[in-house]
Each structure stands twice: as C-alpha cells, then as structure tokens.
C-alpha cells in the first residue's frame, strides 16, 4: 500500500464533499408495517449520512452534491440538510405532481428481539437516478478547496449514469488533490433492478455490478467494505463469509492482499465487524488496514435502539480522525465509538457529541455523567 496523504485544512473551504442520493426513511419503530399508523421521518442517504455526521458531531465543513425535487417533500429534506450544516449543490428537478420525479422513500422498521428489522424501497422515478455526467460543475466546486471526496455503492447502483457520474467526480477530485473514498455498500437488490431495466438476468446483474464497481474503485484511495462487499462487489475470491466468526477479522485481512494486488491505488481499507445476537443486542468491533499495517478496535456489546446508519457513523468517525491528523489507532477507535453510539439514537445520522465519542473511544462507560 502507498501512504495516504491528507491535504491540509489551510486554504480549503470544505473538509469533505459527498455525492449521493437524499432519501426519506419512514420508520414505524417496533410496530410491524401492516399494523403501523404513525411513522417517524428521517432524512438519510448512505453518502449524505457521512457528511451530516462529520458536520453535526465532528464540526467539519462538509457538502453534498445530490438531486433535489422542488415539491414539499424536497423542501422537508432541504431543511434537514440545512439544519445539519451541510452545504448543498443541487441538480434541481420539477415534479409533475402525479408521477414525479420523486425523492426516494426507504421504509425501515426497527424490529425487536428475535424479530429482525424489515427494509424495502420505493425508488420509482427517483430524481437521483436521473443524475449523469455533466450534472455538476466539478471544476468550480473543487476549485473552492475540497480535502476529501466520498461516494458509495448505493448511489452507484441507481442507474448506469449515476456510476458514470461517480467516476467523473472522482477524476475531478483526484485532479484537485483530494482524498477519494468509497463505501461499497453492496446491495444486490438495487443492482438486480437496475439490470432488469436493461433486460439483463440476475447473474448478469452481479457480473455487471462487479465490473462497474471495479472501474470505480480504480480511482479510490480509501475503501470501506466488509469481506462480503469485497467478494460480491468486486468479484474477489475469499473465504466463505459464513464459515468464520463475524468478529474474526482474519478473512477480511486475508483479502487485503487481493485488494491491493488488483487496485494498487488503494491506501486504506476499513470495515465494521458485527455479530447480531438479537435485533437489540450486537457485538461490535472494527478493523483498518492502512499504509501496509493492520489495526483492530476493541469489541463491545451494544444495546441497539436503531441499527440503521451505524456503518456510516463508523466511516465518519474514521475519516474525522484521518482528516485531523490522529494516529491510525485513534482514528479507528473514533469511528468504532461513533458508530456504536449512533445505534443508541433514532434515525440515520448522529445525535451524539464529540465529547461522548472521545470518552467512549478512550474506554468510557455508560455511567451517568454529572
């Protein structure tokens, strides 16, 4: 692995720019969907969550490039982005009031005990699917000074043009000297639907996803994804992910050689490790391979309130540590701690303070703070 070089904060106006879809997540809590009468609305997005977390918890200067529809749900989302302190670069669309285009809806309950959470989507005629190369003026955006660019596999799977847009943005980011990160977030369901729209089979969907993601990852410095993401998303060979303990990092570290062999541009790979005992009880750890060395966070037991967004919380804490010059060990522990704390609150983005993250990362407990 080549060494990761972080651009200095001086002279930059943004510490991180994310590219991805903004969505609403409707959450009935522990009530099953068929019985629910009320839903909490969370503004979310796999890529946006990282920018929001870095802004609200870690005080970083962040931005999001995304699609926005000029209708009431769009305005609701815009208010949340503004409240999070995230600068927005929008490609705007106008709804016809009947069929869209729309801001996507993710439906996700919390489950309870032995009843697992349920997640499904309504991404029909989603505005973000319409984004394509040329949707944003990257030259102008990056000329303002951006230290880190981030995107992910969820946005890349929405349409053939969104993956092309990710590559266009990464090329501009690298030209501007920004660190480029990517969260594989492999979602077979999303890739299958996109492939079916092109008349392709499920098998062809997997092959197409790996081909697309491999092209994207060739521009990446920091890769986030577990061993299953690496195998299914990048087509890399590895151990059976079900045959090893969920907290055993050996299969993950064993694949790093394959990652760096195929992608010599990669300087860091990181993932969370999670053993799910029940919906509300998880064992949690995380690992990082950086500059040719391996690091592992402690293992803790989580009493989970809402698991959605934990991985994005991990990425945000890890990126914060690296952006602020902390050691690899401390950066990993900050990501581990923030991801853990994020599961204790509702919604997809951070509701905790930097003091709380640092205390837990350094070995703090849940004793009352007076």
C-alpha positions in Angstrom: 0.0 0.0 0.0 1.2 3.5 -0.8 1.0 6.0 2.1 -2.2 8.1 2.5 -1.6 11.8 2.2 -4.2 14.1 3.7 -4.5 17.6 2.2 -4.0 20.4 4.8 -7.0 22.3 6.1 -5.5 25.7 5.4 -6.8 27.1 2.1 -9.7 24.6 1.9 -13.3 25.6 2.3 -14.7 22.0 2.6 -13.2 19.1 4.6 -15.5 16.6 2.8 -17.8 16.6 -0.2 -20.2 13.6 -0.7 -22.1 12.6 -3.8 -25.2 10.6 -3.4 -29.0 10.4 -3.2 -31.0 12.1 -0.5 -33.9 10.0 0.7 -36.6 9.9 3.4 -36.7 6.9 5.7 -40.2 6.2 7.2 -39.8 4.4 10.5 -42.8 2.9 12.4 -40.5 2.0 15.3 -41.0 -1.5 16.7 -44.6 -1.8 15.2 -44.8 -4.0 12.1 -45.7 -2.1 8.9 -49.0 -3.8 8.4 -50.1 -2.6 11.9 -48.5 0.8 12.0 -50.4 4.1 11.9 -47.6 6.5 12.6 -44.1 6.8 11.1 -41.1 9.0 12.1 -39.5 10.6 9.0 -35.7 10.6 8.9 -33.7 12.3 6.2 -30.9 9.9 5.0 -28.7 8.7 2.3 -25.7 6.3 2.5 -23.3 9.0 1.2 -25.1 12.0 2.8 -25.0 10.5 6.3 -21.2 10.7 6.4 -21.3 14.4 5.5 -24.0 15.1 8.1 -22.2 13.2 10.8 -18.9 14.9 10.2 -20.7 18.3 10.4 -23.0 17.8 13.4 -20.8 15.7 15.6 -17.2 16.4 14.5 -17.5 20.1 13.4 -16.1 19.5 9.9 -17.0 21.6 6.9 -19.0 19.3 4.6 -21.1 19.4 1.5 -23.4 17.2 -0.5 -24.0 17.0 -4.3 -27.4 15.5 -5.0 -30.7 15.7 -6.8 -33.5 17.8 -5.4 -37.2 17.9 -6.4 -39.0 21.2 -6.0 -42.0 20.0 -4.1 -43.0 19.8 -0.4 -41.0 16.6 0.4 -38.0 18.1 -1.3 -38.3 21.2 0.9 -38.5 19.0 4.0 -35.3 17.3 3.0 -33.6 20.7 2.3 -34.5 21.9 5.8 -32.8 18.9 7.3 -29.7 19.3 5.2 -29.5 23.0 6.3 -30.0 22.1 9.9 -27.1 19.7 9.7 -24.9 22.5 8.5 -24.1 20.7 5.2 -23.6 22.9 2.1 -25.7 21.6 -0.8 -25.0 21.5 -4.5 -28.3 20.5 -6.1 -29.3 19.5 -9.6 -33.0 20.5 -9.4 -36.0 18.7 -10.9 -39.7 19.7 -11.1 -42.4 17.3 -10.1 -45.4 17.0 -12.4 -47.5 16.5 -9.2 -48.5 13.0 -10.2 -45.7 10.7 -11.3 -42.7 12.7 -10.2 -39.7 12.7 -10.5 -39.6 11.9 -6.7 -37.3 11.9 -3.8 -37.0 8.2 -2.9 -38.6 6.6 0.2 -36.9 3.9 2.2 -39.2 2.0 4.6 -37.4 0.5 7.6 -38.8 -0.6 10.9 -36.6 -1.4 13.9 -37.7 -4.9 14.7 -37.4 -6.2 18.2 -35.8 -9.1 19.9 -35.9 -12.1 17.7 -37.9 -10.2 15.1 -35.5 -8.8 12.5 -35.8 -5.3 11.0 -37.5 -5.0 7.7 -36.3 -2.8 4.9 -37.8 -2.1 1.5 -37.8 0.8 -1.0 -39.9 3.0 -3.2 -37.4 4.4 -5.7 -39.8 4.6 -8.6 -39.0 7.6 -10.9 -36.3 8.8 -8.4 -34.7 12.1 -9.3 -31.3 10.9 -8.2 -31.4 8.1 -10.9 -31.5 10.9 -13.5 -28.2 12.4 -12.4 -25.4 11.9 -15.0 -22.0 13.2 -16.1 -22.4 17.0 -16.6 -25.0 17.4 -13.8 -22.5 19.3 -11.7 -19.7 21.8 -12.4 -16.9 19.9 -10.6 -14.2 22.3 -11.7 -15.9 25.1 -9.9 -16.8 23.0 -6.9 -13.3 21.6 -6.4 -11.7 25.0 -7.1 -13.0 26.2 -3.7 -10.8 23.7 -2.0 -12.1 20.2 -1.0 -9.9 17.9 1.1 -11.9 14.7 0.8 -14.4 13.3 -1.7 -16.8 10.4 -0.7 -19.4 8.4 -2.6 -20.8 4.8 -2.4 -22.2 1.7 -4.0 -25.8 2.6 -3.2 -25.8 5.7 -5.4 -23.7 3.9 -8.0 -26.3 1.2 -8.3 -29.3 3.5 -9.1 -28.7 3.7 -12.8 -25.9 3.4 -15.4 -25.5 7.2 -15.4 -25.0 7.5 -11.6 -22.0 5.2 -11.7 -20.6 7.3 -14.6 -21.2 10.4 -12.6 -19.2 9.0 -9.6 -16.3 8.3 -11.9 -16.4 11.8 -13.3 -16.5 13.3 -9.8 -13.6 11.1 -8.7 -11.5 12.1 -11.6 -12.1 15.7 -10.8 -11.3 15.1 -7.1 -8.0 13.4 -7.8 -7.1 16.2 -10.2 -7.8 18.6 -7.4 -5.6 16.7 -4.9 -8.5 15.4 -2.7 -8.5 12.1 -0.9 -11.1 9.8 -2.6 -13.2 7.3 -0.5 -15.9 4.9 -1.4 -18.2 2.7 0.6 -19.0 -0.4 -1.4 -22.4 -0.9 0.4 -23.2 -3.8 -2.0 -27.0 -4.1 -2.3 -27.8 -7.0 -4.7 -31.5 -5.9 -4.8 -30.6 -2.5 -6.2 -28.2 -3.9 -8.8 -30.7 -6.5 -9.9 -33.4 -3.9 -10.5 -31.1 -1.7 -12.5 -30.0 -4.7 -14.6 -33.6 -5.9 -15.2 -34.4 -2.5 -16.6 -31.8 -3.2 -19.2 -33.1 -6.7 -19.9 -30.3 -8.5 -18.0 -30.6 -11.6 -15.8 -29.8 -11.8 -12.1 -26.4 -13.5 -12.9 -25.6 -10.7 -15.4 -26.6 -8.2 -12.7 -23.9 -9.5 -10.4 -21.3 -9.5 -13.1 -22.3 -6.0 -14.2 -22.1 -4.7 -10.7 -18.6 -6.1 -10.1 -17.4 -4.7 -13.5 -18.8 -1.2 -12.6 -17.6 -1.2 -9.0 -14.1 -2.4 -10.1 -13.9 0.5 -12.5 -14.9 3.0 -9.8 -12.5 1.5 -7.2 -9.6 2.1 -9.5 -9.9 5.8 -8.6 -10.2 5.2 -4.8 -7.7 5.9 -2.0 -9.8 4.8 1.0 -12.2 1.8 0.6 -14.9 0.9 3.1 -16.5 -2.5 2.9 -16.6 -5.9 4.6 -15.4 -9.2 3.2 -18.8 -9.9 1.6 -18.7 -6.5 -0.1 -15.2 -7.2 -1.4 -16.2 -10.6 -2.7 -19.6 -9.8 -4.2 -19.0 -6.2 -5.1 -15.5 -6.6 -6.6 -15.6 -10.2 -7.5 -12.6 -11.1 -5.3 -12.1 -14.6 -4.1 -12.0 -15.2 -0.3 -13.1 -17.5 2.5 -16.8 -18.4 2.9 -18.0 -15.4 4.9 -20.4 -17.6 6.8 -17.8 -20.1 7.9 -15.8 -17.7 10.1 -17.0 -15.9 13.2 -18.5 -12.5 12.5 -15.9 -10.8 14.8 -12.9 -12.7 13.3 -11.1 -10.3 11.1 -8.8 -12.9 9.5 -10.9 -13.3 6.4 -11.0 -9.6 5.9 -7.3 -9.1 6.4 -6.7 -12.1 4.3 -8.4 -10.4 1.4 -6.4 -7.2 1.6 -3.6 -8.7 -0.4 -6.1 -9.3 -3.2 -7.4 -5.8 -3.0 -4.0 -4.2 -3.2 -2.9 -6.5 -6.0 -5.9 -5.6 -8.1 -6.0 -2.0 -7.0 -2.6 -0.6 -6.2 -4.1 2.8 -5.8 -5.9 1.7 -2.6 -4.1 3.1 0.5 -6.6 2.1 3.2 -9.4 -0.4 3.7 -11.8 -0.5 6.7 -14.9 -2.2 7.9 -17.1 -2.8 10.9 -17.4 -6.2 12.5 -20.8 -7.1 13.9 -22.2 -10.2 15.5 -26.0 -10.0 15.7 -27.3 -11.9 18.8 -30.8 -10.4 18.5 -32.2 -7.2 17.0 -31.3 -5.3 20.1 -28.1 -7.0 21.1 -25.0 -6.9 19.0 -21.2 -7.4 19.5 -19.4 -4.7 17.7 -15.8 -4.1 16.5 -14.0 -2.6 13.5 -10.7 -3.1 11.6 -8.5 -0.9 9.4 -5.7 -1.7 7.0 -3.7 1.5 6.4 -0.3 2.1 4.8 0.5 -1.6 4.9 -0.4 -2.1 8.6 -3.4 -3.7 10.3 -5.4 -2.3 13.2 -8.3 -3.6 15.2 -10.7 -1.8 17.6 -11.9 -3.3 20.8 -15.1 -5.4 20.9 -18.1 -4.0 22.8 -21.7 -5.2 23.4 -24.3 -2.9 22.0 -27.9 -2.5 23.3 -29.2 -1.3 19.9 -32.1 1.2 19.6 -31.8 1.7 15.8 -29.1 0.0 13.9 -29.5 1.9 10.6 -26.6 4.2 9.9 -24.1 2.6 12.2 -21.7 1.9 9.3 -21.9 5.4 8.0 -21.3 6.6 11.6 -18.1 4.4 11.7 -16.9 5.9 8.3 -17.5 9.5 9.6 -15.5 9.0 12.8 -12.7 7.2 10.9 -12.5 10.0 8.3 -12.5 12.6 11.0 -9.5 11.1 12.7 -7.6 10.9 9.5 -8.6 14.4 8.5 -7.4 15.8 11.8 -4.0 14.0 11.8 -4.8 11.5 14.5 -3.0 8.1 14.6 -4.5 5.1 12.7 -5.4 3.5 16.1 -7.1 6.6 17.4 -8.9 7.2 14.0 -10.2 3.6 14.0 -11.4 3.9 17.6 -13.2 7.2 16.9 -15.1 5.5 14.0 -15.8 2.4 16.1 -17.1 4.6 19.0 -19.2 6.9 16.9 -20.8 4.0 15.0 -21.6 2.3 18.3 -23.2 5.5 19.8 -25.2 6.2 16.7 -27.1 2.9 17.2 -28.3 4.2 20.6 -30.5 7.0 19.0 -33.3 7.1 16.4 -32.6 8.0 12.8 -29.7 7.6 10.5 -27.4 10.5 11.5 -25.6 11.5 14.6 -27.3 12.8 17.7 -24.2 12.5 20.0 -21.4 14.9 20.8 -17.7 14.7 20.1 -17.1 14.6 23.9 -19.2 11.5 24.1 -17.4 9.8 21.2 -13.9 10.6 22.6 -14.9 9.4 26.0 -16.2 6.1 24.7 -13.2 5.7 22.3 -10.8 6.1 25.2 -12.6 3.4 27.3 -15.5 5.3 28.9 -18.6 3.6 30.1 -22.4 4.2 30.4 -22.1 5.5 33.9 -24.2 8.7 34.4 -22.4 11.9 33.6 -22.9 14.5 36.3 
